[in-house]
Amino acid sequence: MDERALAKSNPKEDIQTHTDKLLKNFDLLRNLYPDRLSDRDWELLRWACVYHDLGKLNSKFQERIKTGKRFPNEVPHGLLSLAFIDYNSLKKVYDRNDLKLLFQAVAYHHDRKMPFQNSDIEEEFPGLRAPSELFEYDKLPKKIFIAEYIDQRYFSINERFYEEQGDLFFRFIMLEGLLNRLDYAASAHIPIENRNDFLKAAMDGLMGRWIKSDKKARWNELQDYMQNSADKNVIVIAQTGMGKTEAGLLWLGNDKGFFTLPLKSAINAIYNRITTDIVLEDKEERVGMLHSDTFIRYLEQSELGDKEEQNDKKEDLSLDIYYTKTRQLSLPLTICTLDQLFSFVFRYRGFEQKLATLSYAKVIIDEVQMYSPELMAYLALGLNYITSMGGKFAILTATLPTFFIDLLRGQKIQFETPRVFTDHRLRHSLKVLNKDINTEDIVSFSRQYGGKKLLVICNTVKSAVNLYHQLKEEIGDEKQSVHLLHSCFTQADRAHKEKHILKMGQRESTESGIWISTQIVEASLDIDFDLLFTELSDLNGLFQRMGRCYRKRKLDLPYNCFVFTGGDKRCSGVGVFIDKEIHRLSKEALSCVDGVIGEERKVAMVEELYTKKNLPEYYVAMTDLIRYVQSYQAYELNKKEASERFRYIDTVSVIPREVFEEHKEDINAAINELKKVYSGVDKSQVKTLKAKARSRISAQTVTISSYLARNIEIMPQIINDYEKILIAECGYNSEEGIIRPVLKPKAELEDFSAHSF
């Protein structure tokens, strides 16, 4: 340990040891992806690894790392590292642009706003001479080079490579992005990449197990197509129940991959399915899930796991290391939300890590029809960058708006002609009712067709709650149980209800009853009900909802799906979060539907409705948004600002007053845990304790719209400088969720009702 040249303080690590770890990961990365960079750029990246931390020899940095003392206007070590780059020797091998790439990669490897001039940096160079004379590192010459000034042919502060410079911009992304990933992996003491050498064998194993139970089992037409198109960008529209997950994994093969889904609940379900049915061992080395609650989900799974089985593993990976590998994108397969990957479209400071990683990866986009127009625009722009860098994508979806294909083509993205796959099994017969959804029709049709498991879907929480009470009164629990599920339950209650509906919605379940819900059941819930009654949202939403009925069985009823179009009035939610024109066109398209509707017809109806011609304002809004994102100069935003713009979260998490009072003792104990300052306790242990505390609090929270949050009384309770809980003055019960919110004096009840939840 060279105490005069520390790079890290907890635990202590000197610059030489840290840099050696970078170079070890560099060799690993180059061996895995030798063709991803030219030989010239691999060598530039190696030099960047060697030079990146030498500025830490600065006496101010060494004092800060030992004592914690901070100096005003301290020049970042990345900028000071430029003094050590021996450009006089390097320019014999590399040209001017090569050296500019090297200088910028080293200077900006911890990217932040830098209010300095070259002269401010150069003033610190003389102070590097004395410590460098005592510094020994076998990757450098015995006599270390120290510049007297920064040669402006190679670097000027805040000079950058921008998109207009074409190839240089993309070369910089690779050098900077990979340098940062190497740096963070070395600091976390993990490999930068875990090799995918298992997925093909795992899929073969899955088929082998299927054949044992059914000698005729084979990959279907969709799965064969995906497996044979592994080197192409593909777009596939396939009906529910055709095995899109398996198809995506066959396309991925033994490449690095990301599997994106729109909802955290869907990610959790796919992760559990893959790690239970396909990747049967060493999941911590192979598969991760990435969303805002990842650590808590890992923690819960760890606590549920068999301790003896965990102790028998070849390598005892801590939860913290597994989480770190997931966050640093080191695992071969990561299942994640779109925002975890595609926020790079804003080219924020530090975006290069994600895009450089995606340049040698494959991205599977599932359920694209669930995304808002904003997210579709970000997705199209992101796929443009990814394919330009060498990455590949596969879109797997039940339905696909035509204007999204136009959006991709407008971005000059190359992909195979979209393919439609169905098993030609008729599963749905649709009855269109030009009236409001009502209990009389639900009861009448259910008696007529004998459904034991009924699913009712409304467009808004208010509509669902009203219908729930009406059906309870009409039917009564003594005849048939009635259940309610929507977004405005506490996380604990919602998790319990989702578990219940999933259990009841399985074919083998003998439980009967009625579930009334909102659009939260539209995607990725593997449930199979006998009859569906739904308000019309739009065609996309309707066909998604129909996928929760007769999901994997052949039609044997005159009608099994009933859609209420609102009659002379609009359905609930139309004009609020459902586009009025799309609703009108959907209603018009359904006017000639009565009876059996096959998958091909559903696809054709979506293709015909969601076009630039029918929805010109919709398409223009998306293309305008792409131009808006592109109007940001690269490096203009920081990561937090980019994330906020990408996600545009229009919801707030609150704890209803009644819930807070009921769980006050536990919530306050969790708050005290978060406030507690630990000394002499391992960081990962502290992280786990605080994650458990946050989980206990979040279990009692309800997600409400920002509009509602602005119009009801809310009392904030501060936890620390960056965390607080919001206590909403409203009632709550586990039967119907939030009730009786206390409106602020000027809030209008009519407006509240229109925008509720």
Residue pairs with C-beta under 8 A, 6 or more apart in sequence:
1 12
1 13
1 14
1 17
2 14
2 15
2 16
2 135
2 136
3 12
3 14
4 62
4 131
4 134
4 135
5 14
5 15
5 16
5 56
5 57
5 62
5 131
5 135
6 12
6 13
6 14
6 15
6 56
6 62
6 65
6 66
7 13
7 14
7 15
7 17
7 18
7 19
7 53
7 56
8 18
8 65
8 187
9 65
9 66
10 683
15 53
15 54
15 56
15 57
15 135
15 137
16 136
16 137
18 53
18 186
18 187
19 49
19 50
19 52
19 53
19 137
19 139
19 186
20 139
21 185
21 186
21 189
22 49
22 52
22 182
22 183
22 186
23 46
23 49
23 50
23 139
24 186
25 182
25 185
25 186
25 191
25 192
26 45
26 46
26 49
26 182
28 191
28 192
28 193
29 178
29 182
29 192
29 193
30 42
32 193
32 195
33 360
36 174
36 359
36 360
36 390
37 45
37 174
40 94
40 98
41 101
41 171
41 174
41 175
44 94
44 98
44 101
44 102
44 105
44 175
45 105
45 174
45 175
45 178
45 179
47 85
47 90
47 102
48 102
48 105
48 106
48 109
48 175
48 179
49 179
49 182
50 139
50 140
51 81
51 84
51 85
51 102
51 106
52 78
52 81
52 105
52 106
52 109
52 179
52 183
53 77
53 81
54 80
54 81
54 83
54 84
54 132
55 61
55 76
55 77
55 78
55 79
55 80
55 81
55 82
55 83
55 84
55 128
56 62
56 65
56 77
56 80
56 81
57 128
57 131
57 132
57 135
58 75
58 77
58 80
58 124
58 127
58 128
58 131
59 127
59 131
60 71
60 74
61 74
61 77
62 131
63 69
64 70
64 71
64 74
73 120
75 116
75 120
75 121
75 124
76 110
76 112
76 114
77 110
78 106
78 107
78 108
78 109
78 110
79 107
79 114
79 116
79 121
79 157
80 121
80 124
80 125
80 128
81 106
81 107
82 103
82 106
82 107
82 121
82 147
82 150
82 155
83 124
83 125
83 128
83 146
83 147
84 128
84 132
84 140
84 144
84 145
84 146
84 147
85 99
85 102
85 103
85 106
85 145
85 147
86 141
86 145
87 99
87 147
87 151
87 154
88 145
89 145
90 99
90 102
91 99
94 102
96 153
96 154
97 168
99 153
99 154
100 153
100 154
100 155
100 161
100 168
101 161
101 168
101 171
101 172
101 175
102 154
102 175
103 154
103 155
104 155
104 159
104 160
104 161
104 172
104 176
105 172
105 175
105 176
105 179
106 179
107 155
108 160
108 176
109 176
109 179
109 180
109 183
110 180
111 176
111 349
111 350
111 635
112 349
112 638
113 349
113 638
114 157
114 158
116 157
117 157
118 149
118 150
118 152
118 155
118 156
118 157
121 150
121 157
122 148
122 149
122 150
125 146
125 147
125 148
125 149
128 146
129 146
132 144
132 146
133 144
135 144
150 156
160 634
160 635
161 168
161 169
161 171
161 172
162 169
162 633
162 634
163 169
163 634
169 634
170 388
170 389
172 352
173 352
173 355
173 356
173 359
173 389
174 352
174 356
174 359
174 389
176 352
176 356
177 352
177 353
177 354
177 355
177 356
177 357
178 356
180 350
180 352
180 353
181 192
181 328
181 329
181 353
181 356
181 357
182 192
184 328
184 353
185 191
185 192
185 328
185 330
188 321
188 324
188 328
190 321
190 324
190 325
190 328
190 330
191 330
192 328
192 330
193 256
193 330
193 332
194 285
194 286
194 325
194 330
194 331
194 332
195 332
196 254
196 255
196 256
196 257
196 286
196 332
196 333
197 254
198 254
198 279
198 282
198 286
198 332
199 249
199 252
199 253
199 254
199 279
199 332
199 333
200 253
200 254
202 278
202 279
202 280
203 246
203 249
203 250
203 278
205 278
205 280
206 246
206 277
206 278
207 217
207 218
207 219
210 217
211 217
219 227
219 246
219 250
220 242
220 243
220 421
220 423
221 421
222 236
222 238
222 242
222 243
222 244
222 247
222 421
223 243
223 246
223 247
223 250
225 234
225 236
225 247
225 419
225 421
226 234
226 236
226 247
226 248
226 250
226 251
226 394
227 247
227 250
227 251
227 253
229 251
229 416
230 250
230 251
230 252
230 253
230 255
231 392
232 392
232 415
232 416
233 387
233 392
233 393
233 394
233 413
233 414
233 415
233 416
234 251
234 394
234 395
234 415
234 416
234 419
235 394
235 395
235 400
235 405
235 415
235 416
235 418
235 419
236 244
236 247
236 394
236 395
236 396
236 397
236 418
236 419
236 420
236 421
237 397
237 398
237 399
237 400
237 418
237 419
237 420
237 421
237 603
238 244
238 247
238 396
238 397
238 398
238 420
238 421
238 422
239 398
239 421
239 422
239 423
239 547
239 599
240 398
240 547
240 551
241 423
241 547
241 551
241 552
242 421
242 422
242 423
244 366
244 396
245 270
245 273
245 274
245 366
246 278
247 396
248 259
248 364
248 366
248 394
248 396
249 274
249 278
251 362
251 364
251 394
252 259
252 333
252 362
252 364
255 361
255 362
256 332
256 333
256 357
256 360
256 361
256 362
257 332
257 333
257 334
257 361
257 362
257 363
257 364
258 333
258 334
258 335
258 336
258 341
258 358
258 361
258 362
258 363
258 364
259 270
259 333
259 334
259 335
259 336
259 364
259 366
260 335
260 336
260 337
260 338
260 341
260 363
260 364
260 365
260 366
261 267
261 270
261 335
261 336
261 337
261 366
261 367
261 524
262 337
262 338
262 366
262 367
262 370
262 371
262 523
262 524
263 337
263 370
263 520
263 523
263 524
264 291
264 292
264 293
264 337
265 498
265 524
265 525
266 366
266 367
266 523
266 524
266 525
267 289
267 290
267 291
267 335
267 336
267 337
268 289
268 297
269 524
269 525
269 526
270 335
270 524
271 287
271 288
271 289
271 335
274 287
274 333
274 335
275 283
275 287
279 286
279 287
279 333
282 313
282 314
284 317
284 321
284 322
284 325
285 315
285 317
285 331
286 331
286 332
286 333
287 331
287 332
287 333
287 334
287 335
288 294
288 322
288 325
288 326
288 331
288 333
288 334
288 335
289 297
289 326
289 334
289 335
289 336
290 326
290 327
290 334
290 335
290 336
290 337
290 340
291 336
291 337
291 340
292 337
293 698
294 323
294 326
294 327
295 319
295 323
295 687
295 691
296 691
296 694
296 695
296 698
298 319
298 322
298 323
298 326
299 319
299 688
299 691
299 692
299 695
300 695
302 310
302 319
310 316
318 684
319 684
319 688
320 683
320 684
320 687
320 688
325 331
326 334
329 353
329 354
329 357
338 365
338 371
338 375
338 378
338 379
339 643
339 646
339 647
341 354
341 358
341 363
341 382
342 378
342 379
342 382
342 646
343 351
343 354
343 639
343 642
343 643
343 646
343 647
344 351
344 354
344 355
344 358
344 382
344 385
344 642
345 378
345 381
345 382
345 385
345 629
345 646
346 629
346 632
346 637
346 641
346 642
346 645
346 646
347 632
347 633
347 634
347 635
347 636
347 637
348 635
348 636
348 637
348 638
348 639
348 641
348 642
349 635
349 637
349 638
349 639
350 638
350 639
351 639
351 642
355 385
355 386
355 389
356 389
358 386
358 389
358 391
359 386
359 389
359 390
359 391
360 390
360 391
361 391
361 392
362 391
362 392
362 393
362 394
363 383
363 386
363 391
363 392
363 393
363 394
364 393
364 394
364 396
365 379
365 393
365 394
365 395
365 396
365 397
366 396
366 397
366 524
367 396
367 397
367 398
367 523
367 524
368 376
368 379
368 395
368 397
368 400
368 404
369 397
369 398
369 399
369 400
369 401
369 540
369 544
369 606
370 522
370 523
370 544
371 379
373 618
373 621
373 622
373 625
374 622
374 625
374 648
376 401
376 404
376 407
376 622
377 407
377 622
377 623
377 625
377 626
377 629
378 625
378 629
378 646
380 404
380 407
380 408
380 410
380 411
380 413
380 622
380 626
381 411
381 626
381 629
381 630
383 393
383 408
383 411
383 413
384 411
384 412
384 413
386 392
386 393
387 393
387 413
387 414
393 415
398 543
398 544
398 547
399 539
399 540
399 543
399 544
399 602
399 603
399 606
400 418
400 606
400 607
401 540
401 606
401 610
402 606
402 607
402 608
402 610
402 611
402 612
403 610
403 611
403 612
403 615
403 618
403 619
403 622
404 610
405 418
406 612
406 619
407 619
407 622
407 623
407 626
408 415
410 623
411 626
420 600
420 603
422 598
422 599
422 600
424 598
424 599
425 554
426 554
426 555
426 596
426 598
427 549
427 550
427 551
427 553
427 554
427 555
427 599
428 546
428 549
428 550
428 555
428 560
428 561
428 596
428 597
429 555
429 557
429 558
429 559
429 560
429 561
429 595
429 596
429 597
430 546
430 559
430 561
430 562
430 563
430 590
430 593
430 594
430 595
430 597
431 445
431 559
431 561
431 562
431 563
431 594
432 563
432 565
432 590
432 591
432 593
432 594
433 441
433 562
433 563
433 564
433 565
434 565
434 566
434 567
435 441
435 564
435 565
435 566
435 567
436 564
436 566
436 567
436 569
436 571
437 456
437 458
437 463
437 467
437 533
437 534
437 535
437 564
437 571
438 470
438 564
439 467
439 470
439 471
439 474
441 533
441 562
441 564
442 454
442 456
442 471
442 533
442 562
443 471
443 474
443 475
445 531
445 533
445 559
445 562
446 454
446 531
449 530
449 531
449 557
449 558
449 559
449 560
450 530
451 529
451 530
451 531
451 560
452 512
452 530
453 504
453 505
453 509
453 511
453 512
453 513
453 529
453 530
453 531
454 513
454 514
454 515
454 529
454 530
454 531
454 532
454 533
455 505
455 514
455 515
455 517
455 521
455 527
455 529
455 531
455 532
455 533
455 548
455 549
456 464
456 467
456 471
456 514
456 515
456 516
456 517
456 532
456 533
456 534
457 516
457 517
457 518
457 519
457 521
457 522
457 532
457 533
457 534
457 535
457 545
457 548
458 464
458 467
458 516
458 517
458 518
458 534
458 535
458 572
459 518
459 519
459 535
459 537
459 571
459 572
459 573
459 574
459 578
460 518
460 572
460 573
460 576
460 756
460 757
461 486
461 487
461 488
461 518
461 737
461 756
461 757
462 572
462 753
462 756
462 757
463 535
463 572
463 573
464 484
464 486
464 516
464 517
464 518
465 484
465 486
465 736
465 737
467 516
468 482
468 484
468 516
468 736
469 736
471 482
471 514
471 516
472 482
475 482
475 514
480 512
480 513
480 514
481 512
481 513
481 514
482 513
482 514
482 516
483 497
483 500
483 501
483 513
483 514
483 515
483 516
484 497
484 515
484 516
484 517
484 735
484 736
484 737
485 494
485 497
485 498
485 501
485 515
485 516
485 517
485 518
485 520
485 521
486 517
486 518
486 520
486 737
486 757
487 494
487 518
487 520
487 703
487 757
488 702
488 703
488 704
488 737
488 738
488 757
489 497
489 702
489 734
489 737
490 656
490 659
490 699
490 700
490 701
490 702
490 732
490 734
491 698
491 699
491 700
491 701
491 702
492 699
492 700
493 734
493 737
498 525
501 515
501 517
501 521
501 525
501 527
502 525
502 526
502 527
503 509
503 511
504 511
504 513
504 515
504 527
505 525
505 526
505 527
505 528
505 529
505 548
506 526
506 527
506 528
507 528
507 552
507 553
515 521
515 529
519 537
519 541
519 545
521 527
521 545
521 548
522 541
522 544
522 545
522 548
523 544
525 548
526 551
527 548
527 551
528 548
528 549
528 550
528 551
528 552
528 553
529 548
529 549
530 549
530 550
530 560
531 549
531 560
531 561
531 562
532 545
532 546
532 548
532 549
532 560
532 561
532 562
533 562
533 564
534 542
534 545
534 561
534 562
534 563
534 564
535 563
535 564
535 566
535 571
535 572
535 573
536 542
536 563
536 564
536 565
536 566
536 571
536 583
536 586
536 587
536 590
537 571
537 573
537 574
537 578
537 583
537 586
538 578
538 579
538 582
538 583
538 586
539 586
539 589
539 590
539 605
539 606
539 609
539 610
540 606
540 610
542 563
542 586
542 590
543 602
543 606
546 561
549 560
549 561
550 560
555 596
558 595
559 595
563 590
564 571
565 571
565 587
565 590
566 574
566 587
570 580
570 583
571 578
571 583
574 580
574 583
576 754
576 755
579 618
581 615
581 617
581 618
582 609
582 610
582 615
582 618
585 609
585 614
585 615
586 609
589 605
589 608
589 609
612 619
637 645
650 705
650 706
650 707
651 703
651 704
651 705
651 706
652 703
652 704
652 705
652 706
652 709
652 726
653 698
653 701
653 702
653 703
653 726
654 701
654 702
654 704
654 709
654 714
654 726
654 727
654 728
655 667
655 697
655 700
655 701
655 702
655 725
655 726
655 727
655 728
656 702
656 727
656 728
656 730
656 731
656 732
656 738
657 727
657 728
657 729
657 730
657 731
657 732
658 730
658 731
658 732
658 733
659 700
659 702
659 732
660 667
660 700
660 727
663 700
666 696
667 696
667 697
667 700
667 725
669 696
670 693
670 694
670 696
670 697
671 693
671 697
671 717
671 719
671 725
673 689
673 690
673 692
673 693
674 690
674 693
674 694
674 719
674 720
674 723
675 719
675 720
678 686
697 725
701 725
702 728
702 732
702 737
702 738
704 728
704 738
704 757
705 755
705 756
705 757
707 755
708 741
708 752
708 755
708 756
708 757
709 726
709 728
711 743
711 744
711 747
711 751
711 752
712 728
712 729
712 730
712 741
712 742
712 743
712 744
712 747
713 728
713 729
713 742
713 743
713 744
714 726
714 727
714 728
714 729
715 726
715 727
715 729
716 724
716 725
716 726
716 727
717 724
717 725
717 726
717 727
718 724
719 725
728 738
728 741
729 741
729 742
730 738
730 739
730 740
730 741
730 742
731 738
731 739
731 740
731 741
732 738
732 739
733 739
738 757
741 752
743 749
743 752
